[in-house]
Amino acid sequence: MPLESPCALGPFRLRVDPARAAAYARETGGDVETVPLAYPAIWLAEPSLFSVVRDLCDDLDVVPVHESQSFSYDAPLVAGESYDFSVTISREDTPPRLTLVAMVARLDGEPCARVETMMRLVPRAALASVS
């Protein structure tokens, strides 16, 4: 799938699962009473969203490798609440990478957070030569 211009996906209606948020907090040394700031990273792995990334990487014969991630909040996420999660994916050739910019909004449209994730695109052949 060629990605000539930014590709907009969503919004996806997603819920902060209280048990999953608490487990994520425990695993990262956080406070289990609040939703971890990095929790939306879990949503990037949603099959309906990540399938676009997977298909693109298959077509390009590359592997996405996590490069960086940032989170900016207007309001904290609340365990048990649902949010609208919209993502724009863009591709760069130099260096080869995907940038995913996600916007998290309450159901009334009020923005909560912005998440930016960069994934370096590493040719599968380069990985095979390392092993």
N, C-alpha and C positions, 0 to 999 in steps of 0.2 A: 504494500500500500504506500504509494508515494505521499509524502506529507509536504505539499508545496506551500501551504499557508497554514496559519494556526487552525487547529481543529478544536471546535467547541463541543463539549460533551455535558449532558445533564440538562437540568438539575436532576440529581439522584436524591431521593428522600431517604435519609439514613438516620439511624437512631444510635445514641450513645448507650451501649449496653452496660449497665452498672457493674455486672460481674467482670466483664472484659476490661472495663476501665480500671477497676480495682486491681485486677491481676496485672495489668500493664503498669500501674503505679508501683506495685510491689516489686515487679521485675526490674524497674528502673530506679528504685530507691526513693520513690515519691510518696506523697501523702495519699493514702487510699480513700480519704474523704472527699477529695476533689478530682476532677477529670484532668489527667495529665495534659500539659500543653501540646505535647507531640501526638496526642490521641488521633487526630485526623489522618496521620500517616497510615493508620490501619485501613481507613476508607479508600486509600489509593490502590489497595490490593483487591477491591471489590471486582468480581469477575466481569461485570458489564463494562467497567472502566478499564481495567488492566488488560482485557482482551485486545483493545486497540493497540496498546504498547507492545504486547506479545506478538500480534500479527505483523506490526511494522518491523520489529526486530527479526522475526522469522524471514520476512521478505528481504531484509538487508543483510541477513546472515551475521547478525551481531548479537551481543549479550549486553543488556543494560546493567551498568554498575553504578551503585549509589555514589554520587559525587558530593552533593550538599543538600541541605534542607533548612528552611527558615519558616518561622511562625510569627505572625503579627495579629494581636487580638484587640478587638473593640469591646468584647464582652466574653466572659468565661463560658465554656460549654457546661451543660448541666446533665448529670447522669440521668438516664431515662427519657430525656427529651429527644425529639426528632428535629433534623435540620435539612436544609436543601444544600447540596454539595455540587457545585459546577466547576468544571475543569477545562482549561484551555491548554492544549499541547502544541508546542512548536519545536521545530528541529533546526539545528545548526550543523553546518558541514565542517567548520573549523573553529574549535575542535569539534569532532562529531559528538553531538549530545542531544538529548531531549530535555526540554524544560516544561514542567507541568506547573501551572499556576491554578490553584484551587481557591474558590471563594466559598465560605461557609456562611449561611444566612439562617436566621430564625424563620419559622413558617410564615410570619407576617412580613417577610422581606427585609427585616432589619439585619444589617451585616454583623457578623460575629468575629470572623477571622479570615486571614489570607495566608495561604500555605504555598511556598515555592519549593519545588523539588527539581534537582538537576541530576540527570543520569547520563554518564559517559557511555557512548556506544563503542564497545570493543569488538573487533572482528573475531569471530569464532576461530578462525585459522590462527590468529595470534595467541589465543588461549591454548590451542592444541600444541603449539610449538614450545610452550612453557613446561608442559608436563612430561 
